[in-house]
């Protein structure tokens, strides 16, 4: 299909902000989770990272953000660079100060604080109080619903409202790279549609790179320019999002479709690992 393997053409052109090169990650010094992962995020581009549970998607994000150390994980081979500076040996605080923000799966927030107090926490590194106020106004522009809920205790927000809140909180710091881990998890289809529309708008307005981890392949590919598919700790397929969406294996194993759009039964799909063409 003419895919650019592991985004090498982006790296060659010098457009890459974030780069993982042959990264291996081990937990507790014995459990190998990532097995030579290479991927690249270009400036101002949304990149989707797809795969089933346990594929290594969240671990990839934590390797970038430095959060592996909290879970007794470490990068044991390869390297991670951001704007040509190696970051895989840095602490999470240092990485955050460089402009990388991760929105962790599960909508984690300060549940006893109000919506606006949570948002302001996202801008705590900014010493310019007037800029924090301007940024808060911009975030409410992306998420008008949050403005109406600004005085409500965040623990009482709905799942969709909480997802908007944690994305907005990360944006308060004006990141250069935003990493989103399963933003559609547990949300109604209409809410998912709204959040992905906002993600696209944020990308267009802010010109920031976004690394989007998702199991909802259709939603992710709908807003992304480039995509990677992971299986068992490896990148097994990558290419422009529209071509990944056309790939027969992606249709079959991530969208549940085959042939001319006929849905496959679980009985047919459950044996997919033995028949994937990209693993041949």
N, C-alpha and C positions, 0 to 999 in steps of 0.2 A: 504493500500500500504506500510505500515511500515515506514512512514515518522517519522523523529525526530521532535516532536512538538516544535516549536519555538526555535530550536537549542539547547535544554537543554543539550544534550550529549556533545556539544562543551564546554559549560560552565563547566560541571562536570569534563572534562579532563584538565581544566586550560589552554586551547589553545586560549581563547577568548581575543582579544584586545579591542573590542568595544562591549558594551552590553547595550541594552535597556530593562528594566524590568517593565512591566505593566504601561507604560507611557501614561498619559492623558495630552492633550494640549488644552488650552482654549484661544481663541482670544477675546480681548476687555472685558474680565471677564465674558462673557456670552455664547460665541459660542464654544461648545465642538466639536473639530475636530478629535483628536486622542482618542481612547477609549480602553485603556489598551494594547498598542502595546509592544510586546516583540520580540526582534530579536538580533542576535549576528553575529559579523564579526570576523572570525578567521584570525590569522596572515598569510599574503601572499595568501589569498583566495579572489576570486571575488564572491560577493554575489549580486544576482539580486533582486530588489524590484519592483514587477509588479503590475499593476492595472490601471483602467480607470481614466479619469480626475475626480478630486474631491475625490479620494480614500484616500488621506492623505500622499502620497509619498513624495512630496516636503516638507510638514510640518515636516515629520519625519527627513529629512536631516537638516532642519533649527533648529530643537530641538537639534540635535547633535552639530551643528556648533555654536550655540548661537545666530543665526540671528533672532530667534523668537522675541527677545526684540525690534528689529527695527520695527517690524510689530505689536507691542502691543499684542504679544502672550506670554504664559508662560507654563512651565511644572507644572501642579497642583497636579499630583500624580505620583508615581513611581520614578524611578531614571535612570540616564544614567552614565555609568562608562567607562573610557578609561584606560587600563592597571591598573585596580583595583582602580583608583581614580575617585571620583564622579565629574562630570563636568557640570551637568545641571544647577548649580547656578553660573557658571563662565561666564565671558564676552567673546565675540567672539575673541578678541585679545589674551586672555589667552589660549583659546582652540586652536587657530591657532599656537601659540608658542609651544604647546604640540605635534604638528605634524599632526593635522587634517586639511585637506583642502577640501573645497566644490567648485565645478565648477557649478555656478548657471545657471539655465535654461535661455536661451535667448542670450548666447554668449556675456556677458557684458565685455567690455574692454575700454581702454583709446583710443577713436577713433581718436584723433588728434595726437597720438604718433605713431611712426613707429613700425613695428613688433618686432624688437629687443629691442626697448625701453620698450615695453609692457612686454617682457620676463624678462628683467632685473628688472622690478618692482616686479616681482614675487620672486626675490631673495634679496629683500631689507633688510631682517632681518639678512642675512649672512654678517658678517663683513669681511670675508676672500675674498678679491677681486679675488685672483687667483682661488679660488674654484668656484666663480660665473662664471668665464671664462670657467673652465672645465665643469661646469654643462650646460652652454649654448651650448657647443660643443656636449654634450650628447643629449640635446633636439633636436638639428639639426639632430642628427643621427636618432632619432625617426621620425622626420618630415622634411625630406630633402627639401620639398617644401617651408617650412618657411625660410630656409637658402637663397634660391633664392629671397625671398620676404622680406628679413630682413630690407631693407631700404625703403620699401613701407609703406605709411600711412595706419594703420590698418583699418580705416573706409572704405577703398576701396577694402578690401579683399572680396572674395566670402564667402558664408555661411560655406562651408566646411573648407576653410582656416582659418576663424575666430574660428571655433570649435577646430581645431588643435592648434591654438594660445592660447586659454584660458586653454586648457588641459596642454599645454607646460608651460604656465606661472605658473600654480599650481605646476607642477613638479619641478620648479626651487628651491622651498623651501625644497626639499627632504622630502616629507610627509611620515608618517607612515600609515596613512589612507587617501585615496582619494575618495571623494564622487562626483559622476557624475550625474547631473540631466538632463535627456533627451538629451543625446549627439547626437541622431539621428534626433532630431526635425527639420523638414523643409529641410532635405537634400536628394539628389538623392540617389537611391539604391546603386550605385557603390561607392559613397562617404561614405555611411554608412558602407558598407563592409570594406572599407579601414580603417576607424576609429576604427572599432571593432577589426580588426586585430592588429592595433597598441596598443589598450587597452590590448589585450592579451599579446603582446610582453612586454609592460611596466610591467605588473604583473609578468611575468616570469623573467625579468631582474632585477627589483627593489625589488621583494619579498615583496611588500606592499599590504595591504588589500585594496580592492576596493568595495565600496557600490554603485551599479549601478541602478539608477532609470530609468525605461524605460516603454513605451507603446508598443514598438516593441519587443514583447515577444520572437519571434523566434531568433532575433539577440542577445538579452540579454542572453537567455538560452544557446546559442551556445558558449559563452565564460565563463559562470559562473559555479561554482562548486555547489553552493547551491542557493535556491531561496525562496522568500516569495511572496505571493499574498495578496494584500490588497483590501478590499471593505469597504466603509463607515467608514473609520477610524479604521478598525480592520484588523489584520492578520487572514485570513480565511483558508490559506493553506500554508504549507512549506515543504521542502524536498530537497534531492539532485536534481540538475537541470535536469538530464536525466529522473528522475521519474516524476518531475513536467511536463516536456514536453510530457510525455506519458499519463498524466491525461486527461480523456475524457472531463472534464469541461474546462480545459485550452485550449484544442484543439478547443472546440466548441465556447467558449466565448472570447478567446483572439487570436486565429488563424483563426477563421471563418470556421472551418472544422467540419465534423461529419461523423460517420460511417467509411468508407474506404477512407476518404479524400475528400468527396464531399463537395463543398462549400455550406454554408447555406445562404439563403437570409436574408436581414435585417428584413423582416417581421417575419421570424422565430426567429431571434436572439433577437429582441427587448423585448421579454417577459422573458428573461433568469433569471431575479432576482427571479421569482416565482418558478423556477425549479432547481436552483443550488443545487446539492447534498451536497456540503460542508456547506450550510446554513441550512440544515435540522436538 
